[in-house]
Amino acid sequence: MTTDTKNFKQRAFVIFLIVHVVVWSLLPFVRDLLPVDALETIAWGGLWDFGTHKHPPLSGWMGYIAYNLLGKMDFALYLLGQLCVLIGFVYLYKLGRKFLNETQAILAVMILEGCHCYSYMTVFDGFSANFPLFALFPAIAYYFYKSMQENKIRDWLLLGVCVGLCFLSKYQTIMLIIPMALYLFFIPHGREQLKRSRLYLSVLIAFLLFLPHLVWLYNHEFFSLLYFEECSARYANSYSGWIKYLQAPFMFILAQLAAVAGSILLFVILRLKFKSANSIRTFNDSWFLILLGICPVLFQALPGFFTGAEILGTWGYPMVYLTGIMLFYFFPIKTSDKLFSWGIKFAYGVMVIIFVVLLVLFSVEKNFRSRYPYQKIARDFKTIFYEETGKPLKYIGGYIEFALPISVYDETHPQMVLDSYGHENPWTKADNIKQAGALIVARHYDNVKSYTEKLLPFLPENYVAEPKEYEFTIYNKLKKPREYKLFYIIIPPEPAYDSF
């Protein structure tokens, strides 16, 4: 490949990355509010604590800082999410060059446009705890491979930093660390590194970065880990007997295959159109890709095998990052300029199709998740709360898709009462809520009662709060209406129920 040809392909790749970021950052403007996952990160980050009731703190800090740096614009969260994807794509290209030639490495990234967790799912999520993993999983794999091959202190240090940051975003990082450990212990090339001190320096750096959160977990009795227990109960499947233990991991793996189906289809079309090629596969490289590219998904599926609880498909999306590289490595295609041209057309074609479909769907949909009229509802609830209690609304809790938009967007920012699973709440002290009162909202009559009992355990057992109904209307971009209703309970300040 001549220098001019290489430069042309790299420029085309850079343009693709820029277009990808612009397209998936701007499309969400057809929504009226951020997705709930993005709103959660803002709420968590605003607490400035070393943990949340679900995840470590990094994604919350990132979301909160970005949101405020860009003038509290929703665009900030979509852009932040796409920048994470962009960083991941760059590292995947750099890693791909270790296994593939220039053309294949670029196309291995570009066909990921057909992987819906890198395109339209990023619009539906905005920014969540998964997004730092979209950047850090490829970075970890890249620095781990370089460290194995070159044993440079810089790569080991960066590996430790990336692993530490990844753990600070989501506990599922362990699903990538286990395959890395297997490579070190069972692959001869990896075992050589166990004798070198730089590996342990990398581990130490990762541990020191995670240590503040570990201390926080210890001080709060590891209550945020109970989120997994809650999920197991919430998503327990309806099958009985042994079949439910097979159904859970099977459906999770099927969800990952569905996530990468578009990328696989693009690759199959390219391979059918162009000639296959011979490639030199080494023992170490093949096992590296298998362990770090397939095993994380399998390990994530294991809890479902043992518990029978459903595993959300979104939990595995950061783990399919090596799809493109593995396809071109294990099923090589003969490289040519024509192959590159077709690959680019396919990637942009998929982008355009998904963009148009989502633009239409977002314009006609009448779902409260993207059309919730939080401004009017916040005004109404603040008025209702003040009329009943004589105090301003300071605390809100319950169904997060009704409560969070009010907490984040309203200028008074009533604080969310987060579930601490029966432990002492680190962010909202019971005495403060007693003095100020609280508003609890939910979709259904029974739900609002259960939320109240769960979030405000200090209420007397014989205290009765009758849920009230509130109706609201949403409009899509075509001004077509849809009626919704929610239920709410107002918990007045302490003197109103202290006699019970």
N, C-alpha and C positions, 0 to 999 in steps of 0.2 A: 504494500500500500504506500503510495507516494505521500509526501508531506501535505501537499495541497488537498488530496482526497481525505486524509485524516482530519485536517483542519475543517474541511467542509462538513464532515459528519459530526464533529464535535460542536460546530456552530449550530447545526440542525438540532442537535440534542439540547443545547442550551435554550434555543428558541422554544422547543417543546416543553421544557421545564417551566419557562416563563408563562407560556400560554396556559399550561395546566394550572398554575397558581392563580392566574388572573380569572380564568373561567370558573373555577370552583370556589373562588373567593367572592365573586360578584353575583353568581346565580342566586344565592340566598336572600338577596334584596327583595325577592318576591314574597318572603315571609314577613310577618309583622312582629315577630319576637324570636329570640334565640331558642334553640332546642333546650330541653330541660337539663341535659348533661352539661352544656356550656354554662347555663345559669348556675348549676351546682358548683362548678369550678370557681366562678366569681364569688359565690357565697362562702365557699371554703377558704379561698385566698384572703378574703376580708377579715377572717378570724385571726390570721397571722399566728397560727399555732403549728406545732410540729406533727400534727396528725389530724385526721377527720374521722367521722363515724364509719367511713367505708374504705378509704385509701390513705396511703402516705401523702404528704403535703405538696409535692413538687408541682403537679398539674394545677392545683388551686393557686399557688403563688404565681405561676406563669399566666394563668387566665386573668387573675385580678390585676396584675401589673400591666398586661397588654391592654385590657379594657380601659384602665384609667389613663394610660399613656396616650391613647388615641381618642381622648375626649369622651369616654363612655359610649363609644359607637359599637353596635353589634358587629360591624365589619371587622373589628379588631380580633374577635375570637375566630372568625372564619379564616382570616389571614394567618393567624397564629397556627391554626390547624394545618393549613396548606404549607406553611414554612416547615413544619415538622415533616410532612410528606416529602417536600423538596429535599431536605437534608438527607432523609432516608434514601431517596432516589440517587443522590450524588454518591453516597456510600455504597449503594448497590452497584453502581457503575464501576467504582473503584475496586470493589471486591470481584465483580465480574471480569475485570481485566486480568485477574490472577488465574482465571480458569478458561477464558474465552478470548477471541481476537476482538479488535475494536468494534467491528460491525455487530458481532453477536452480543457483546457487552451492552452496547447502546440499545439494541432491539430487545434484549432481555428485560430492560427497564421499561421501554416504551409499551410493550405488550401488557404491562401491568395496568394500563388504562382500562383494559377489559376486566380487571379485578375490582368488583364493586366497592370493596372496602377502601380503595384508593381514589374512587371517583364519587359516585352519588351518595355513598354512606357517609362520606366526610361532610356532605351538605346536611344530611339528616342529623348528624351529631354535633356539628359546629366545632366544638373542641371538648375533649373529655380526657380522662386518665389514660385512655388508649393512645392518644396522639403522641406524647413524648416517646412511647415505645415504637411508633412508626419510624422515628428518627434514630432511636438508640439501639434497637435490635440490629439493624444493618451496621451501625457503627461498631457495636460489640463484636459482631461476626468478623468485620474487616480487621479490627485491631487484634483480635484473637488469632486470626490466620497469619497476619504479619508477624506477630510475636512468635508463633510456632515456627515460622520460616526463617526469620531474620534475628530474633532474640535481641532487638534493640530496646534500650531502656525507655526511650520515648514512647514506643508502642505499648509497652507494659504499663507505663504510667497512664496513658490515655485510656487503655482498656479498663484500668481500675476506676478512673473517673466516670467513664460511661456506665459501668456496671453499678457503681454507687448511685448515680443519678437515676438509673433505670429502677433500682429498688426503691428510690424515694418517690417514684411515680406510681408504681403498682407492684403488689406482691407477686404477681404472675411472672415476674422476671425469673423466678426460680425455675420455670419451665424451660428457659434457655440455658440456665447455669448447669442444670443436671446433665444435659447432653455434652456440654463443654467438659464437665468433670469426667464423663464416660470416655471422651476422646483422650483426655490426659492419662487415664488409668488403663485403658484397654488397647489403645493404638500405640505401637512401638515408638513412633515419632513423638507422640504426646508424652509418653513416659520419660523421655529424655529431659523434658522441661521440669519434671518434679524434682530433679536434682539441682535446679538453678534457683538462686535466691530472688531473681527478678519476678518470678511468678508470685512469690509470697509477698513481695512489696506491692504488687498489684492488688492482691487480696486484702492487704492491710488498708490501702487507700479506699477501696470500696467499702470496707467495714467502717472506717472512720467517717465517711460521708453518710452512711446509714445510721450511725450510732445515735445521733440526736433523736431520730424517730424511734429507735429501739428503746431509748431511755423513756421517751414519752409513752410508748406502749406499756412498759413496765409500770410506770407511775399511774397508769389508768387501767391496770389489770387486763391489758390486751383486749379491751372491749371491742375495738374496731374489727378484730378478727372474727367476731361473732356475726359480722355481715354475711360471711359464707354460710353459717348455720341458718341464718334467716333466709338466704337464697335457696338453700336446700329444701326448706319447708315451703317456701313460696312457690317453687317450681317443681315440686315433687310430681312426677307423672302419674297418670291414672291407671297404669298397667299394674297387674298383680303378679305375685310369684317371681320366678327367676327372670322372666322376660323383661321386666322393667329395668333390670341391671344391664341388659344388653341394649335396650332401646335408647337409654340416655347417651352412652358414648357413641352409638351408631348415628343418632340424629346430630350430635355435635360434629362428628367427622363429615357427615353429609353436608352440614352447613358450610364447612370450610371448602369442600369441593364445589359447592354452589358459588361460593365467594370468588373462586379462581376460575370458574367455568368459562367466563369470557376470555380470559387470557389463554387458557388451554385451547379454546376454539380458534383464536387468532393464530396460535402457533401451529395447530394442525393444518389450517389452510395454507400457511406458508410452507410447511413441510411437504404437503401434497403438490404444491405448485413448483417447488424448487427441489433440486436433488439433495439427497442425504449425503453426508460426508463422514469419512473416518476421523476419529479423534483419538488422541493418546490420553487414556484415563489412568491416573495413578491411584494406588491403594489409599494413600493418605487423603488425597483430594476427594475421592469418591465418598469415603466415610465421613469426611468433614461436612459435605453437603447433606448427606443422609441424616447424620446426627443433628445438625443445627437447622436443617430445613424441614424434616419430617417428624422427628421425635418430640419437639415441643408440642405439636398438635396431639400426638398420641398420649403424652404425659398429662396434658390438660384434660383429656377424655377419661383418664383413669378414675378420678373421683366419682364420676357418674356410674362407672362400673361397680364401685364398692357401695355407693349410697343409693343408687337408683334415682337420684335427683337430676333434673334437667340441667344441662350446662349451656348457658347462653352462647349462641353462635358468635356474638360480637367479642366475646372473651378471646377467641382464637384468631381474630383478624390480624393482629400484629405478627402472628407466628407464620403467616404464609408468605413472608417477604422474599424467600429464595425461590419462589415458583419459576420466575423467568430464567434465572441462572441455571436451575436444575434442568429445565426443559432443553435449553440449548446445549448443556453439557452432556446429558445422557442420551439425547436424540439429536445429534448435530446436523446442521444444514450447511450445504456448501455455500460459502460466502461469495457474494457478488454485489455490484452496485445496484442491480435490479432488485435483489432481495432487500437491500436497504430502502430503496424507493417504495417498494410495496409495503414494507413494515411501517414506514412513516404514514403512508396513506391509511392503512388499517387503524393505526393508533388515533389519528385525527378523526377518522370516520366514526369510530366508536365514541369518541369524545362528543362529536356533534350530535349523534343519535341520542345519547344519554342526556345531553344538555337540553335538547328540544323536548324530549319526553318529560323531563322534570319541570321545565318551564311551564308546560301545559298543565301538568298535574298540580303544581304549586299555585297556579293561577285559578284553577277551578275548584280546588279542594276547600271544604268548609269544616276543617278539623280545628278544635280548640287548641291543639298543641302548636299550631302555627298562626292562629288567628285570635288568640285569647285577648279580649279587650281590657287589658290590665289597668289602663289609665282610669276608665270609668269605674271599674270594679273597685279599685283602690280608693277612689274618692267616696264611693258609696259606703264601703266598709268602714272607712275612717269616720264618716259622719254617723253611721249607725252605732259604732263602738263608743264614740264620744257622747251621743245622746243617751246611751244606756248606762255608761259608767262615769261620765264626767271627766274622763282622762283621755289623752291621746293614745293611739294604737302604737305600742312598742314591740309586741311579740306576736308572731303569727306562726302557725304550724299546721300539720295535716298533710293532705295530698299535695306533693311538691309541685305538680304541674299547675295547680291553682294558687299555691302560696308563694312559690319562689319568684314568679314574675313581679308580684307586689313587693317582695322584700328587696329585689335587685333594682327594679326600675323606678319605684316611687321615690320622690325626693326625700321623704322622711326615713326610708329604709328600715321598716320594722324588722327586727331580728328574727331569723328562722329558729324555731325550737326544734333541734335535731334529735333524732332518736339515739339514745345511748344504751339501749338494750338493758335497762334496769340499773346501770351503773350511774354514779354521780355524773351529771352533765358538766363537761369542762367549760362550756361556753355560755350557758344560760343557767344561772343559779336559781334554785327554787324560790328563795326569798325575794329575788328581784321580780320574778313573774307574779308572785303573790301580791306584791305591792302595786304592780302595774296592770295586772290582768292579761288576758291573751285571747286571740281569735283563732279558732280551729276550723279549717274548711276541708271538705271532702266531696267526692262525687255522689255518694249514696248516704241515705239516712243512717244505716247501721255503722257505716265506715267512720262517720264523724264522731260517733260515740266511742268507738274503739280507739281512734287516734287520740281522743281526749284522755282516756284512761291510761294510754301508753306513754304519752308525752308529759302528762301532768299527774304523776303518781301521788303527789302530796294532797290531792283533793280528798275530802272525807268520803268514806265508802257510801254513806247515805246521801251524798250530794247528788241532786238530779238536775241535769241541764238538758233542756228540750231542744233538739236541733230545729233550725228554721230554714226555710227554702228561699233561694235567691235565683231568679231567672235572668239570663242574659242572651244577647243575640250576637252572632258573628257574621261577618260578610266576607266573601272571597273577593278576588280582584275584579270580578265581573259584577260586584255589588249584589250577589245573590245571598239571601239570608239563611241562617239556620239557628233554631232555638236550642238552648242548653239550660240546664239548671244545676245548681250545686247546693249543698247543705252546709250550714255553719253553726257553730256554738260560740257564744261569747262568755268567757270566764271573767267575771268582774274582779276588781281588786279584793284583797283578803277580807275586809270587814263584811262583805256581802255573804260570805259563807263560813266565817270563822266560828259562828255559834253552833254549827252542826257537830 
